Amino acid sequence: MKSARLVVLDACVLIPMPLADTLLRLAAGPLLFLPKWSDQIMEEVTRTLQENFGLSAQKAMYRESEMRRHFPEAWIEGYEDLIPAMTNHPKDRHVLTAAARAGAKIIVTYNIKDFPHASLTPYSITVQGPSAFLNDLYVAAPAMVIQTLEDQAASIGKSMPYLLARLQINAPAFVEMVRQKL
């Protein structure tokens, strides 16, 4: 297997728990990819969990602290000076800048339209939705992805069909592919 890719996970894919859990479990196992994010991305996650999903500040901060504990190498720093040079959507310039600074080649986000091809080309970065990204991981290591999903279901005390039903909300094409393979 090739060496793990650096991948920036945008806030929008770190907010829904089933999707975030799957992505982080896949990153924590044998190296399929190395997740990256910035303080700005994590601040958006924490703020959104509180404001839009009603999590207490304590619970939202707990998720961040666990991510810091399990992925200390994920944080990207020293990118802010590049933000004015970015040409993608202003609200997501910090994401592209962080990816460029980290040397990431992929940004996983739902906001694909905020990253026009012309803004990505100078940095050789591509943008993928979560289903496409998870599909690629499955193609690269199908047994590892299935084992990770089985472990995830067991660790939350639920069945694989339950997990897939929850994950289908955020990664429908991926779940459809997994169901066809099982």
Secondary structure, 3 states (H helix, E strand, C coil): CCCCEEEEECHHHHCCHHHHHHHHHHHHCCCCEEEEEEHHHHHHHHHHHHHCCCCCHHHHHHHHHHHHHHCHHHEECCCHHHHHHCCCCHHHHHHHHHHHHHCCCEEECCCHHHCCHHHHHHHCCEEECHHHHHHHHHHHCHHHHHHHHHHHHHHCCCCHHHHHHHHHCCCHHHHHHHHHHC
